[in-house]
Amino acid sequence: MKKTILFILSLVIGLIFTACDDPYANQIVAEPGGYEQGAKQDANFVVVLKSGVSPIAIQVTQLPDSFALLTCTSLPTLIDTMATIAYHLQISNKADFSVFVDMNSSYSGVVGADIKIGYQDLNDKLLAYNNAVAEQTVYARVLAVISNNGLQTAVKSSVLSFLATPYKNPLKPYTEVTPRPYFIVGLADGAWNNSAAGLGVSIYPMTVVPGENFNAAGDGLFTFTGYFWASRGFKLIRDLGNWDEQWGAQGNDITKPKHNDSGSSDFKVPTDGYYTLTLNSVDHILTIVPATITPATYNQIGLIGGFNGWDGDVVMSPCETSNNHNWYKTVTFTGDDQGKFRADGGWTMNWGTPSDTMDGDPLYMFTGIGKKDGKNIGVKTGTYVVLFNDIDGGYWFFKQ
């Protein structure tokens, strides 16, 4: 009887196990992944800093170039000869590499060869760490990623350090300084009135050039394109009512400018036509060359804005009696407001500022470069002589 009971129990248990589904029957085992493993130190992987490379003081002339930073004197040993190695240079401002960035670098993968990086790339990283011209300690290492059939592992070199000082352009955009404009005097009415009363009548300013072109004193890059007559001489001055800072010519020759030479003569173009003047008042370089342009001409340029209810134009006066592209007007604004320049009393051609607005209000600048269909230009309470160049859109508000 006992044997019979044991047999039945065995049969029932067997049936129970046979009836249950295999919990792993329909599952698929994943193939090994290609995820990079945590990097480990490899005693056979030796990288050294190039002799004499530290400290590095980057100069502006070096920015387009590259240089050798490290040398690989010993490489990781490959057990699997089918594997390949890719090398990555990494730098950090932390000795423990708690944060780091990959650098664009070149390396042949040969023992004894150098790892090169670009000055510009390093300079950008240095300024990101500390946006100042200051010496920094930079940490570098090389990561060797070993790959075979989708599997990867990585080994790293020891951490090296070097000193580096970035280059930073000392110049700023005209929007961040107060530009000191240069004026063309002698054209317009030919009266050579270099005082504030001569603005638009006898003299008009050159236009600021966008970009990081101006120093803290307001000196920088200016340009002017307009129509010049061979019969009429002109000079450049910086300070209204003062001839001390000026540009003239040797024998009227536009190719021979003279800076602050009391014996200089007027400039005179060889033939009537359009010319472009470019002045770098930081490095004291002036060029005057023909301009191969046929600019649009307008019968009227006006100011319109909140100060007149956006209704009608404050009509500006032409600076020249013919071939005119420069306009001026004395305007009194009774409150802070906004406006635009526009041509011939319509909106087909209008100029605003390309600058972003601040806190929802137009950004006020007493000088700028008008952009077709740009944003409204901020204006301030007061009386100003407003000047506008319809060729390049340059405008100035000189407070009276």
Contacts in CASP RR format, 6 or more apart in sequence:
PFRMAT RR
TARGET T0000
AUTHOR 0000-0000-0000
METHOD contacts of the structure
MODEL  1
MKKTILFILSLVIGLIFTACDDPYANQIVAEPGGYEQGAKQDANFVVVLK
SGVSPIAIQVTQLPDSFALLTCTSLPTLIDTMATIAYHLQISNKADFSVF
VDMNSSYSGVVGADIKIGYQDLNDKLLAYNNAVAEQTVYARVLAVISNNG
LQTAVKSSVLSFLATPYKNPLKPYTEVTPRPYFIVGLADGAWNNSAAGLG
VSIYPMTVVPGENFNAAGDGLFTFTGYFWASRGFKLIRDLGNWDEQWGAQ
GNDITKPKHNDSGSSDFKVPTDGYYTLTLNSVDHILTIVPATITPATYNQ
IGLIGGFNGWDGDVVMSPCETSNNHNWYKTVTFTGDDQGKFRADGGWTMN
WGTPSDTMDGDPLYMFTGIGKKDGKNIGVKTGTYVVLFNDIDGGYWFFKQ
32 151 0 8 1.000
33 150 0 8 1.000
33 151 0 8 1.000
34 150 0 8 1.000
34 151 0 8 1.000
34 152 0 8 1.000
35 152 0 8 1.000
36 145 0 8 1.000
36 152 0 8 1.000
36 153 0 8 1.000
36 154 0 8 1.000
37 152 0 8 1.000
37 153 0 8 1.000
37 154 0 8 1.000
38 153 0 8 1.000
38 154 0 8 1.000
39 143 0 8 1.000
39 154 0 8 1.000
39 155 0 8 1.000
39 156 0 8 1.000
40 154 0 8 1.000
40 155 0 8 1.000
40 156 0 8 1.000
41 155 0 8 1.000
41 156 0 8 1.000
41 158 0 8 1.000
42 76 0 8 1.000
42 144 0 8 1.000
42 155 0 8 1.000
42 156 0 8 1.000
42 157 0 8 1.000
44 74 0 8 1.000
44 75 0 8 1.000
44 76 0 8 1.000
44 77 0 8 1.000
45 74 0 8 1.000
45 75 0 8 1.000
45 76 0 8 1.000
45 142 0 8 1.000
45 144 0 8 1.000
45 155 0 8 1.000
45 156 0 8 1.000
45 157 0 8 1.000
46 72 0 8 1.000
46 73 0 8 1.000
46 74 0 8 1.000
46 157 0 8 1.000
46 158 0 8 1.000
47 70 0 8 1.000
47 71 0 8 1.000
47 72 0 8 1.000
47 73 0 8 1.000
47 115 0 8 1.000
47 141 0 8 1.000
47 142 0 8 1.000
47 157 0 8 1.000
47 158 0 8 1.000
47 160 0 8 1.000
48 70 0 8 1.000
48 71 0 8 1.000
48 73 0 8 1.000
48 160 0 8 1.000
49 69 0 8 1.000
49 70 0 8 1.000
49 71 0 8 1.000
49 140 0 8 1.000
49 160 0 8 1.000
49 162 0 8 1.000
50 68 0 8 1.000
50 69 0 8 1.000
50 70 0 8 1.000
50 71 0 8 1.000
50 114 0 8 1.000
53 67 0 8 1.000
53 68 0 8 1.000
53 69 0 8 1.000
53 162 0 8 1.000
54 162 0 8 1.000
54 163 0 8 1.000
54 164 0 8 1.000
55 135 0 8 1.000
55 162 0 8 1.000
55 163 0 8 1.000
55 164 0 8 1.000
55 165 0 8 1.000
56 122 0 8 1.000
56 162 0 8 1.000
56 163 0 8 1.000
56 164 0 8 1.000
56 165 0 8 1.000
57 164 0 8 1.000
57 165 0 8 1.000
58 119 0 8 1.000
58 122 0 8 1.000
58 123 0 8 1.000
58 126 0 8 1.000
58 164 0 8 1.000
58 165 0 8 1.000
58 166 0 8 1.000
58 167 0 8 1.000
59 167 0 8 1.000
60 167 0 8 1.000
60 169 0 8 1.000
62 119 0 8 1.000
62 167 0 8 1.000
63 119 0 8 1.000
63 120 0 8 1.000
63 123 0 8 1.000
63 167 0 8 1.000
64 119 0 8 1.000
64 120 0 8 1.000
65 118 0 8 1.000
65 119 0 8 1.000
66 106 0 8 1.000
66 116 0 8 1.000
66 117 0 8 1.000
66 118 0 8 1.000
66 119 0 8 1.000
67 116 0 8 1.000
67 117 0 8 1.000
67 118 0 8 1.000
67 119 0 8 1.000
68 114 0 8 1.000
68 115 0 8 1.000
68 116 0 8 1.000
69 89 0 8 1.000
69 114 0 8 1.000
69 115 0 8 1.000
69 116 0 8 1.000
69 117 0 8 1.000
69 140 0 8 1.000
69 162 0 8 1.000
70 89 0 8 1.000
70 114 0 8 1.000
70 115 0 8 1.000
70 140 0 8 1.000
70 142 0 8 1.000
70 160 0 8 1.000
71 112 0 8 1.000
71 113 0 8 1.000
71 114 0 8 1.000
71 115 0 8 1.000
72 87 0 8 1.000
72 107 0 8 1.000
72 109 0 8 1.000
72 110 0 8 1.000
72 111 0 8 1.000
72 112 0 8 1.000
72 113 0 8 1.000
72 115 0 8 1.000
72 142 0 8 1.000
73 111 0 8 1.000
73 112 0 8 1.000
74 111 0 8 1.000
75 85 0 8 1.000
75 109 0 8 1.000
75 111 0 8 1.000
75 144 0 8 1.000
76 85 0 8 1.000
76 144 0 8 1.000
76 146 0 8 1.000
76 155 0 8 1.000
78 85 0 8 1.000
78 146 0 8 1.000
80 148 0 8 1.000
82 148 0 8 1.000
82 149 0 8 1.000
83 146 0 8 1.000
83 147 0 8 1.000
83 148 0 8 1.000
84 146 0 8 1.000
84 147 0 8 1.000
84 148 0 8 1.000
85 109 0 8 1.000
85 144 0 8 1.000
85 145 0 8 1.000
85 146 0 8 1.000
85 147 0 8 1.000
86 144 0 8 1.000
86 145 0 8 1.000
86 147 0 8 1.000
87 105 0 8 1.000
87 107 0 8 1.000
87 109 0 8 1.000
87 115 0 8 1.000
87 142 0 8 1.000
87 143 0 8 1.000
87 144 0 8 1.000
87 145 0 8 1.000
88 102 0 8 1.000
88 105 0 8 1.000
88 142 0 8 1.000
88 143 0 8 1.000
88 144 0 8 1.000
88 145 0 8 1.000
89 102 0 8 1.000
89 103 0 8 1.000
89 105 0 8 1.000
89 107 0 8 1.000
89 115 0 8 1.000
89 117 0 8 1.000
89 140 0 8 1.000
89 141 0 8 1.000
89 142 0 8 1.000
90 97 0 8 1.000
90 100 0 8 1.000
90 101 0 8 1.000
90 102 0 8 1.000
90 103 0 8 1.000
90 140 0 8 1.000
90 141 0 8 1.000
90 142 0 8 1.000
90 143 0 8 1.000
91 100 0 8 1.000
91 101 0 8 1.000
91 103 0 8 1.000
91 122 0 8 1.000
91 125 0 8 1.000
91 138 0 8 1.000
91 139 0 8 1.000
91 140 0 8 1.000
92 98 0 8 1.000
92 99 0 8 1.000
92 100 0 8 1.000
92 101 0 8 1.000
92 138 0 8 1.000
92 139 0 8 1.000
92 140 0 8 1.000
93 99 0 8 1.000
93 129 0 8 1.000
93 136 0 8 1.000
93 137 0 8 1.000
93 138 0 8 1.000
93 139 0 8 1.000
94 100 0 8 1.000
94 139 0 8 1.000
95 139 0 8 1.000
95 159 0 8 1.000
95 161 0 8 1.000
97 139 0 8 1.000
97 141 0 8 1.000
97 159 0 8 1.000
101 125 0 8 1.000
103 117 0 8 1.000
103 121 0 8 1.000
103 122 0 8 1.000
103 125 0 8 1.000
104 117 0 8 1.000
104 118 0 8 1.000
104 121 0 8 1.000
105 115 0 8 1.000
105 116 0 8 1.000
105 117 0 8 1.000
106 115 0 8 1.000
106 116 0 8 1.000
106 117 0 8 1.000
107 113 0 8 1.000
107 114 0 8 1.000
107 115 0 8 1.000
107 116 0 8 1.000
115 142 0 8 1.000
122 164 0 8 1.000
122 166 0 8 1.000
123 166 0 8 1.000
123 167 0 8 1.000
126 136 0 8 1.000
126 138 0 8 1.000
126 164 0 8 1.000
126 165 0 8 1.000
126 166 0 8 1.000
127 166 0 8 1.000
127 168 0 8 1.000
129 136 0 8 1.000
129 138 0 8 1.000
130 136 0 8 1.000
131 168 0 8 1.000
132 168 0 8 1.000
133 165 0 8 1.000
133 166 0 8 1.000
133 167 0 8 1.000
133 168 0 8 1.000
134 165 0 8 1.000
135 163 0 8 1.000
135 164 0 8 1.000
135 165 0 8 1.000
136 163 0 8 1.000
136 164 0 8 1.000
136 165 0 8 1.000
136 166 0 8 1.000
137 161 0 8 1.000
137 162 0 8 1.000
137 163 0 8 1.000
138 161 0 8 1.000
138 162 0 8 1.000
138 163 0 8 1.000
138 164 0 8 1.000
139 159 0 8 1.000
139 160 0 8 1.000
139 161 0 8 1.000
140 159 0 8 1.000
140 160 0 8 1.000
140 161 0 8 1.000
140 162 0 8 1.000
141 156 0 8 1.000
141 157 0 8 1.000
141 158 0 8 1.000
141 159 0 8 1.000
141 160 0 8 1.000
142 156 0 8 1.000
142 157 0 8 1.000
143 154 0 8 1.000
143 155 0 8 1.000
143 156 0 8 1.000
143 157 0 8 1.000
144 154 0 8 1.000
144 155 0 8 1.000
144 156 0 8 1.000
144 157 0 8 1.000
145 152 0 8 1.000
145 153 0 8 1.000
145 154 0 8 1.000
146 152 0 8 1.000
146 153 0 8 1.000
146 154 0 8 1.000
146 155 0 8 1.000
169 212 0 8 1.000
170 215 0 8 1.000
171 212 0 8 1.000
171 213 0 8 1.000
171 214 0 8 1.000
171 215 0 8 1.000
171 220 0 8 1.000
171 282 0 8 1.000
172 212 0 8 1.000
172 214 0 8 1.000
172 215 0 8 1.000
172 216 0 8 1.000
173 210 0 8 1.000
173 211 0 8 1.000
173 212 0 8 1.000
173 213 0 8 1.000
173 214 0 8 1.000
174 208 0 8 1.000
174 209 0 8 1.000
174 210 0 8 1.000
174 211 0 8 1.000
174 213 0 8 1.000
174 214 0 8 1.000
174 367 0 8 1.000
174 368 0 8 1.000
175 355 0 8 1.000
175 365 0 8 1.000
176 214 0 8 1.000
177 214 0 8 1.000
177 215 0 8 1.000
177 216 0 8 1.000
177 217 0 8 1.000
177 218 0 8 1.000
178 218 0 8 1.000
179 208 0 8 1.000
179 214 0 8 1.000
179 218 0 8 1.000
179 220 0 8 1.000
179 222 0 8 1.000
179 367 0 8 1.000
180 217 0 8 1.000
180 218 0 8 1.000
180 219 0 8 1.000
180 238 0 8 1.000
180 281 0 8 1.000
181 205 0 8 1.000
181 206 0 8 1.000
181 208 0 8 1.000
181 222 0 8 1.000
181 238 0 8 1.000
181 367 0 8 1.000
181 396 0 8 1.000
182 205 0 8 1.000
182 206 0 8 1.000
182 222 0 8 1.000
182 236 0 8 1.000
182 237 0 8 1.000
182 238 0 8 1.000
182 247 0 8 1.000
182 279 0 8 1.000
182 281 0 8 1.000
183 194 0 8 1.000
183 203 0 8 1.000
183 204 0 8 1.000
183 205 0 8 1.000
183 206 0 8 1.000
183 236 0 8 1.000
183 237 0 8 1.000
183 238 0 8 1.000
183 240 0 8 1.000
184 203 0 8 1.000
184 204 0 8 1.000
184 205 0 8 1.000
184 206 0 8 1.000
184 224 0 8 1.000
184 234 0 8 1.000
184 235 0 8 1.000
184 236 0 8 1.000
184 277 0 8 1.000
185 192 0 8 1.000
185 193 0 8 1.000
185 194 0 8 1.000
185 202 0 8 1.000
185 203 0 8 1.000
185 234 0 8 1.000
185 235 0 8 1.000
185 236 0 8 1.000
185 237 0 8 1.000
186 192 0 8 1.000
186 202 0 8 1.000
186 203 0 8 1.000
186 232 0 8 1.000
186 233 0 8 1.000
186 234 0 8 1.000
186 235 0 8 1.000
186 266 0 8 1.000
187 202 0 8 1.000
187 204 0 8 1.000
187 228 0 8 1.000
187 229 0 8 1.000
187 232 0 8 1.000
187 233 0 8 1.000
187 234 0 8 1.000
187 319 0 8 1.000
187 320 0 8 1.000
188 200 0 8 1.000
188 201 0 8 1.000
188 202 0 8 1.000
188 203 0 8 1.000
188 204 0 8 1.000
188 319 0 8 1.000
188 320 0 8 1.000
188 326 0 8 1.000
189 201 0 8 1.000
189 202 0 8 1.000
190 202 0 8 1.000
190 232 0 8 1.000
191 198 0 8 1.000
191 201 0 8 1.000
191 202 0 8 1.000
192 202 0 8 1.000
193 201 0 8 1.000
193 202 0 8 1.000
193 203 0 8 1.000
194 202 0 8 1.000
194 203 0 8 1.000
194 237 0 8 1.000
194 240 0 8 1.000
194 241 0 8 1.000
194 242 0 8 1.000
194 243 0 8 1.000
195 240 0 8 1.000
195 241 0 8 1.000
196 240 0 8 1.000
196 241 0 8 1.000
196 385 0 8 1.000
196 398 0 8 1.000
196 400 0 8 1.000
199 240 0 8 1.000
199 328 0 8 1.000
199 385 0 8 1.000
199 387 0 8 1.000
199 398 0 8 1.000
200 317 0 8 1.000
200 319 0 8 1.000
200 326 0 8 1.000
200 328 0 8 1.000
200 385 0 8 1.000
200 387 0 8 1.000
201 319 0 8 1.000
201 328 0 8 1.000
203 237 0 8 1.000
203 240 0 8 1.000
204 319 0 8 1.000
204 326 0 8 1.000
204 328 0 8 1.000
204 387 0 8 1.000
204 389 0 8 1.000
205 387 0 8 1.000
205 396 0 8 1.000
206 222 0 8 1.000
206 223 0 8 1.000
206 224 0 8 1.000
206 236 0 8 1.000
206 277 0 8 1.000
206 279 0 8 1.000
207 222 0 8 1.000
207 223 0 8 1.000
207 224 0 8 1.000
207 368 0 8 1.000
207 369 0 8 1.000
207 389 0 8 1.000
207 392 0 8 1.000
207 393 0 8 1.000
207 394 0 8 1.000
208 214 0 8 1.000
208 221 0 8 1.000
208 222 0 8 1.000
208 367 0 8 1.000
208 368 0 8 1.000
208 369 0 8 1.000
208 394 0 8 1.000
209 220 0 8 1.000
209 221 0 8 1.000
209 222 0 8 1.000
209 223 0 8 1.000
210 369 0 8 1.000
213 220 0 8 1.000
213 221 0 8 1.000
214 220 0 8 1.000
214 221 0 8 1.000
215 282 0 8 1.000
219 281 0 8 1.000
219 282 0 8 1.000
220 280 0 8 1.000
220 281 0 8 1.000
220 282 0 8 1.000
221 278 0 8 1.000
221 279 0 8 1.000
221 280 0 8 1.000
221 281 0 8 1.000
221 282 0 8 1.000
222 278 0 8 1.000
222 279 0 8 1.000
222 281 0 8 1.000
223 276 0 8 1.000
223 277 0 8 1.000
223 278 0 8 1.000
223 279 0 8 1.000
223 392 0 8 1.000
224 276 0 8 1.000
224 277 0 8 1.000
224 389 0 8 1.000
224 392 0 8 1.000
225 274 0 8 1.000
225 275 0 8 1.000
225 276 0 8 1.000
225 277 0 8 1.000
225 291 0 8 1.000
225 293 0 8 1.000
225 295 0 8 1.000
225 389 0 8 1.000
225 391 0 8 1.000
225 392 0 8 1.000
226 274 0 8 1.000
226 275 0 8 1.000
226 276 0 8 1.000
226 291 0 8 1.000
226 323 0 8 1.000
226 325 0 8 1.000
226 326 0 8 1.000
226 389 0 8 1.000
226 391 0 8 1.000
227 272 0 8 1.000
227 273 0 8 1.000
227 274 0 8 1.000
227 320 0 8 1.000
227 323 0 8 1.000
227 324 0 8 1.000
227 325 0 8 1.000
228 234 0 8 1.000
228 269 0 8 1.000
228 272 0 8 1.000
228 273 0 8 1.000
228 274 0 8 1.000
228 275 0 8 1.000
229 269 0 8 1.000
229 272 0 8 1.000
229 273 0 8 1.000
230 268 0 8 1.000
230 269 0 8 1.000
230 270 0 8 1.000
230 271 0 8 1.000
230 272 0 8 1.000
231 268 0 8 1.000
232 268 0 8 1.000
233 252 0 8 1.000
233 266 0 8 1.000
233 267 0 8 1.000
233 268 0 8 1.000
234 266 0 8 1.000
234 267 0 8 1.000
234 268 0 8 1.000
235 246 0 8 1.000
235 247 0 8 1.000
235 248 0 8 1.000
235 264 0 8 1.000
235 266 0 8 1.000
235 267 0 8 1.000
236 246 0 8 1.000
236 247 0 8 1.000
236 248 0 8 1.000
236 277 0 8 1.000
236 279 0 8 1.000
236 286 0 8 1.000
237 243 0 8 1.000
237 245 0 8 1.000
237 246 0 8 1.000
237 247 0 8 1.000
238 245 0 8 1.000
238 246 0 8 1.000
238 281 0 8 1.000
239 245 0 8 1.000
244 260 0 8 1.000
245 260 0 8 1.000
246 259 0 8 1.000
246 260 0 8 1.000
246 264 0 8 1.000
247 257 0 8 1.000
247 258 0 8 1.000
247 259 0 8 1.000
247 264 0 8 1.000
247 267 0 8 1.000
247 279 0 8 1.000
247 286 0 8 1.000
248 257 0 8 1.000
248 258 0 8 1.000
248 259 0 8 1.000
248 261 0 8 1.000
248 264 0 8 1.000
248 265 0 8 1.000
248 266 0 8 1.000
248 267 0 8 1.000
249 256 0 8 1.000
249 257 0 8 1.000
249 258 0 8 1.000
249 264 0 8 1.000
249 265 0 8 1.000
249 266 0 8 1.000
249 267 0 8 1.000
249 268 0 8 1.000
250 256 0 8 1.000
250 257 0 8 1.000
250 258 0 8 1.000
250 264 0 8 1.000
250 265 0 8 1.000
251 265 0 8 1.000
252 265 0 8 1.000
252 266 0 8 1.000
252 267 0 8 1.000
252 268 0 8 1.000
253 267 0 8 1.000
254 267 0 8 1.000
254 268 0 8 1.000
254 269 0 8 1.000
254 270 0 8 1.000
254 275 0 8 1.000
254 288 0 8 1.000
255 288 0 8 1.000
257 267 0 8 1.000
257 286 0 8 1.000
257 287 0 8 1.000
257 288 0 8 1.000
258 264 0 8 1.000
259 284 0 8 1.000
259 286 0 8 1.000
267 288 0 8 1.000
269 275 0 8 1.000
269 288 0 8 1.000
273 290 0 8 1.000
273 323 0 8 1.000
274 290 0 8 1.000
274 291 0 8 1.000
274 292 0 8 1.000
274 293 0 8 1.000
274 295 0 8 1.000
275 288 0 8 1.000
275 289 0 8 1.000
275 290 0 8 1.000
275 291 0 8 1.000
276 288 0 8 1.000
276 289 0 8 1.000
276 290 0 8 1.000
276 291 0 8 1.000
277 286 0 8 1.000
277 287 0 8 1.000
277 288 0 8 1.000
278 286 0 8 1.000
278 287 0 8 1.000
279 285 0 8 1.000
279 286 0 8 1.000
280 286 0 8 1.000
293 391 0 8 1.000
295 325 0 8 1.000
295 390 0 8 1.000
295 391 0 8 1.000
296 349 0 8 1.000
296 390 0 8 1.000
297 323 0 8 1.000
297 324 0 8 1.000
297 325 0 8 1.000
298 343 0 8 1.000
298 344 0 8 1.000
298 349 0 8 1.000
298 390 0 8 1.000
299 344 0 8 1.000
300 313 0 8 1.000
300 315 0 8 1.000
300 316 0 8 1.000
300 343 0 8 1.000
300 344 0 8 1.000
300 345 0 8 1.000
301 315 0 8 1.000
301 316 0 8 1.000
301 327 0 8 1.000
301 341 0 8 1.000
301 342 0 8 1.000
301 343 0 8 1.000
301 388 0 8 1.000
301 390 0 8 1.000
302 313 0 8 1.000
302 314 0 8 1.000
302 315 0 8 1.000
302 316 0 8 1.000
302 327 0 8 1.000
302 329 0 8 1.000
302 341 0 8 1.000
302 342 0 8 1.000
302 343 0 8 1.000
302 345 0 8 1.000
303 313 0 8 1.000
303 314 0 8 1.000
303 316 0 8 1.000
303 329 0 8 1.000
303 331 0 8 1.000
303 339 0 8 1.000
303 340 0 8 1.000
303 341 0 8 1.000
303 386 0 8 1.000
304 310 0 8 1.000
304 311 0 8 1.000
304 312 0 8 1.000
304 313 0 8 1.000
304 314 0 8 1.000
304 339 0 8 1.000
304 340 0 8 1.000
304 342 0 8 1.000
304 345 0 8 1.000
305 337 0 8 1.000
305 338 0 8 1.000
305 339 0 8 1.000
305 340 0 8 1.000
305 376 0 8 1.000
306 337 0 8 1.000
306 338 0 8 1.000
306 339 0 8 1.000
307 333 0 8 1.000
307 334 0 8 1.000
307 335 0 8 1.000
307 337 0 8 1.000
307 339 0 8 1.000
307 379 0 8 1.000
308 314 0 8 1.000
312 345 0 8 1.000
313 342 0 8 1.000
313 345 0 8 1.000
314 329 0 8 1.000
314 331 0 8 1.000
315 329 0 8 1.000
316 327 0 8 1.000
316 328 0 8 1.000
316 329 0 8 1.000
316 386 0 8 1.000
316 388 0 8 1.000
317 327 0 8 1.000
317 328 0 8 1.000
317 329 0 8 1.000
318 324 0 8 1.000
318 326 0 8 1.000
318 327 0 8 1.000
319 326 0 8 1.000
319 327 0 8 1.000
319 328 0 8 1.000
320 326 0 8 1.000
325 389 0 8 1.000
325 390 0 8 1.000
325 391 0 8 1.000
326 387 0 8 1.000
326 388 0 8 1.000
326 389 0 8 1.000
326 390 0 8 1.000
327 387 0 8 1.000
327 388 0 8 1.000
327 389 0 8 1.000
327 390 0 8 1.000
328 385 0 8 1.000
328 386 0 8 1.000
328 387 0 8 1.000
328 388 0 8 1.000
329 385 0 8 1.000
329 386 0 8 1.000
330 383 0 8 1.000
330 384 0 8 1.000
330 385 0 8 1.000
330 386 0 8 1.000
330 400 0 8 1.000
331 383 0 8 1.000
331 384 0 8 1.000
331 386 0 8 1.000
332 382 0 8 1.000
332 383 0 8 1.000
332 384 0 8 1.000
333 379 0 8 1.000
333 380 0 8 1.000
333 381 0 8 1.000
333 382 0 8 1.000
333 383 0 8 1.000
333 384 0 8 1.000
334 381 0 8 1.000
334 382 0 8 1.000
335 379 0 8 1.000
335 380 0 8 1.000
335 381 0 8 1.000
335 382 0 8 1.000
336 364 0 8 1.000
336 378 0 8 1.000
336 379 0 8 1.000
336 380 0 8 1.000
336 381 0 8 1.000
337 378 0 8 1.000
337 379 0 8 1.000
338 361 0 8 1.000
338 362 0 8 1.000
338 376 0 8 1.000
338 377 0 8 1.000
338 378 0 8 1.000
338 379 0 8 1.000
339 352 0 8 1.000
339 362 0 8 1.000
339 376 0 8 1.000
339 377 0 8 1.000
339 378 0 8 1.000
339 379 0 8 1.000
340 350 0 8 1.000
340 351 0 8 1.000
340 352 0 8 1.000
340 374 0 8 1.000
340 376 0 8 1.000
340 377 0 8 1.000
341 350 0 8 1.000
341 351 0 8 1.000
341 352 0 8 1.000
341 370 0 8 1.000
341 377 0 8 1.000
341 388 0 8 1.000
341 393 0 8 1.000
341 395 0 8 1.000
342 349 0 8 1.000
342 350 0 8 1.000
342 351 0 8 1.000
343 349 0 8 1.000
343 350 0 8 1.000
343 390 0 8 1.000
349 372 0 8 1.000
350 372 0 8 1.000
350 373 0 8 1.000
350 374 0 8 1.000
351 370 0 8 1.000
351 371 0 8 1.000
351 372 0 8 1.000
351 374 0 8 1.000
351 388 0 8 1.000
351 393 0 8 1.000
351 395 0 8 1.000
352 370 0 8 1.000
352 371 0 8 1.000
352 372 0 8 1.000
352 373 0 8 1.000
352 374 0 8 1.000
352 375 0 8 1.000
352 376 0 8 1.000
352 377 0 8 1.000
353 362 0 8 1.000
353 363 0 8 1.000
353 365 0 8 1.000
353 368 0 8 1.000
353 370 0 8 1.000
353 371 0 8 1.000
353 374 0 8 1.000
353 375 0 8 1.000
353 376 0 8 1.000
353 377 0 8 1.000
353 378 0 8 1.000
354 369 0 8 1.000
354 370 0 8 1.000
354 371 0 8 1.000
354 374 0 8 1.000
354 375 0 8 1.000
355 363 0 8 1.000
355 365 0 8 1.000
355 375 0 8 1.000
356 363 0 8 1.000
356 375 0 8 1.000
357 363 0 8 1.000
357 375 0 8 1.000
361 378 0 8 1.000
362 375 0 8 1.000
362 376 0 8 1.000
362 377 0 8 1.000
362 378 0 8 1.000
363 378 0 8 1.000
364 377 0 8 1.000
364 378 0 8 1.000
364 379 0 8 1.000
364 380 0 8 1.000
365 378 0 8 1.000
366 396 0 8 1.000
366 397 0 8 1.000
366 398 0 8 1.000
366 399 0 8 1.000
367 394 0 8 1.000
367 395 0 8 1.000
367 396 0 8 1.000
367 397 0 8 1.000
368 394 0 8 1.000
368 395 0 8 1.000
368 396 0 8 1.000
369 392 0 8 1.000
369 393 0 8 1.000
369 394 0 8 1.000
369 395 0 8 1.000
370 377 0 8 1.000
370 393 0 8 1.000
370 394 0 8 1.000
370 395 0 8 1.000
371 393 0 8 1.000
377 395 0 8 1.000
379 397 0 8 1.000
380 397 0 8 1.000
382 399 0 8 1.000
382 400 0 8 1.000
383 399 0 8 1.000
383 400 0 8 1.000
384 397 0 8 1.000
384 398 0 8 1.000
384 399 0 8 1.000
384 400 0 8 1.000
385 397 0 8 1.000
385 398 0 8 1.000
385 400 0 8 1.000
386 395 0 8 1.000
386 396 0 8 1.000
386 397 0 8 1.000
386 398 0 8 1.000
387 395 0 8 1.000
387 396 0 8 1.000
387 398 0 8 1.000
388 394 0 8 1.000
388 395 0 8 1.000
389 395 0 8 1.000
END
